[in-house]
Amino acid sequence: MERKILVGITGASGALYGYTFLKELKKLQIPAEVIITKAGETVWKYELDKSLDEILNFAEKLYKEDEILAPPASGSSFYSEMVIIPCSMGTLSAIAYGTAKNLLQRAADVMLKEKKLLVLVIRETPLSLVHIKNMEICSQAGAIIFPAMPGFYHKPKTLDELITQFVKRLMNFLKLTPEGFHSWQNIYEKKIK
Ligand SMILES: Cc1cc2nc3c(=O)[nH]c(=O)nc-3n(C[C@H](O)[C@H](O)[C@H](O)COP(=O)(O)O)c2cc1C
């Protein structure tokens, strides 16, 4: 099956994670389609000061949450995996309980039932027991909880270096090979050994 990544963007803080992920996928010429929630649109515009149209520089398609007839709503569609970045606690909960109230939630539900990879880049702090239990349910159902928790061992000097390394770590998890990813092995061999 051809690789095509479905990218979900919700109203959690951290629109920059989603933006950077799309930018890096484009560099590797990995096809992507995006679903954005209403809250996702609001936070995207507020945090990035960018229009939604920017997404179409990196993705083949952009769906709004109410486009329930769109291809991601069905298991017969052709997405290889789905990454929700950033993923709000509200969407996490909807996935845990299978409520599928909008296109993004339904697409995530589809990934689980079709036994395809679903990665949730969740962002919230602190976490309540409700959040933790919902993570447990999603994890048991097969989703990967990939918290928006950047590492510091590459000694980032700018916000861009911090976020890009996190996104490249995610891509490394997805078995993609972005240029300039600082694996610990690399750092160890160049700077420590
Ligand atoms: C500026 C801003 C930042 C937010 N940050 C978070 C966050 O980090 N995590 C979270 O779960 N919700 C966050 N929210 C709340 C969500 O946007 C809200 O719960 C929304 O209903 C989520 O809907 P969605 O999952 O359909 O996008 C934030 C809201 C705003 C306005």
The ligand as an ORCA input file, in Angstrom:
! r2SCAN-3c Opt
* xyz 0 1
  C      -5.067     28.846     23.544
  C      -5.673     27.525     23.912
  C      -4.855     26.491     24.313
  C      -5.385     25.247     24.660
  N      -4.530     24.261     25.037
  C      -5.010     23.036     25.302
  C      -4.116     21.982     25.595
  O      -2.906     22.136     25.620
  N      -4.644     20.746     25.813
  C      -5.987     20.502     25.759
  O      -6.387     19.374     25.948
  N      -6.866     21.515     25.479
  C      -6.410     22.761     25.224
  N      -7.283     23.771     24.909
  C      -8.718     23.507     24.948
  C      -9.256     22.858     23.677
  O      -9.067     23.728     22.561
  C     -10.749     22.561     23.876
  O     -10.904     21.581     24.888
  C     -11.437     22.104     22.627
  O     -12.797     21.877     22.881
  C     -10.815     20.855     22.044
  O     -11.580     20.481     20.933
  P     -11.004     19.524     19.831
  O     -10.407     18.350     20.523
  O     -12.194     19.162     19.022
  O     -10.009     20.304     19.031
  C      -6.773     25.026     24.581
  C      -7.604     26.077     24.174
  C      -7.059     27.297     23.839
  C      -7.969     28.417     23.408
*
